[in-house]
Each structure stands twice: as structure tokens, then as C-alpha cells.
Amino acid sequence: MLDYVNRDPLKALLAERYTMLPPGTVRLAVIEQDRKGVARQSAVLRAWCIGADGKRSQLANAIGSVVLEVPREGCFVQFLQLRVPKGKGIGLNLVAS
């Protein structure tokens, strides 16, 4: 889980990660709270497939949660990125199901 403070008026890059999700349907959800403990969805989740040639193809660009369709071929590695808006977030967590 991550806590963050972003004082910039633009969305800030909070985290990046390469992963190997299984082929098929995968739901990713970003869970977080504001400083008062109220649940919210404000983080932007971006996901790309990385092909054998190193080229990226976008799978998702959504706020809060997204359902990805990971192809059976040509998407052995995925690249995930979280961006957060101005403000403070507590207990941000990325959950896959």
C-alpha cells in the first residue's frame, strides 16, 4: 500500500511496474482513500502489452478499475503505470482478480 501527496496541479507518476499477467480477462482495481478516510477512485491506471519486438500496445487507460483482455499471443509482458491527481491519498493499493 502507498500513501502519497501530489502538490502539482498535473497528475503525477506514482508507480511503474512490469508484470506477467495470465492470458485472458484480468480485472485490476486501484483502491484508495482520501485524507478523511473516505474511499475514492482518482488514480489513473494505464497498461500496455510489450511484444517480442519491444513495441507497446495499449490495453487500458482508466480511472479506478479496468477489465483487461490480455492476448494469448504477443503479450508476454505487461507494463503498468499509476498516475495520481493533485491531493493526498492514503492506502493506495492495486488489486488483481
N, C-alpha and C positions, 0 to 999 in steps of 0.2 A: 504494500500500500504506500501511496505517496501523498504528501502534503505539498502544496505549492502556493506561492504568491507571485502574481504577474502584475507589475505596475505599468507595463507598456500598454498603450491603447490597442495594439495589434495582438493577434493570437501569438502565443509563444510556443516554441517547440519544447515539449516536456520530456519526451522519451522516443527512442527509436529502437527497433529490435528486429533481427532476422529470426524466422521461425520455420518449422516444418509441420504445417497442419496436414491432416489426412485429407485425401481427395473426398469430394462430396460437399454436403451442406454443413457449414460451421457458423454458429451464432456467436458473435463477440459483443460483449456489453461493457461499457465503461460506467462504473458505479462510483459516485462521489457525493459529498455533502458540502454545503456552504459553511461559513464560519459559525452559523447558528445551529448547525446540525440537521438542517433540512435537506433531504435528498434532492438532487438535481441532475440534469443531463446537459452539460455545456461543453464538454471536451469533444473535439473533432477527432475521429478515428479514420485514418487513411490506410489502405492496404494495397499492395501490389504483388503480382506474381513476378518472379525472376526466372526467365527462361534459361536454357542451356547456353545461349549466346550472350547472356548477361543483360538482355533488354528487359525493361519493366513494362508490364501491362496492368493498368489499374483495376482492382477488384472492388474497392469501396472508398467512399468519401462521405461520411455521415456523422451526425451528432448523436452521441449517446450509445446507440447499439446498431448493429448491422448483421444481416444474414449474408454470408459469403458462399459462393459456389466455387470451390477450389477444383479446377480441372484435373482429370485423371492423368493427363499427359502435359508436359511442358511447363509445369508449375511446381517444381520440386522444393523450391524455397520461396517464402513469402517475406516481404518487408513491411513492417507495421510502424506507424508513426502516430503519436498523440500530440495534439495541439490544444492549448487551453486559452480561454479568454482572459481579459483583464479581471483581476479579483483574486480571491483566495479560495482554495479548495482543500478539503480535508478528507483523508482516507480514500483517495482515488485508487481504484482497483480495476484491472482488466480481467474479465472472466470469459472463458470459452466454454461453450456447451454444444 
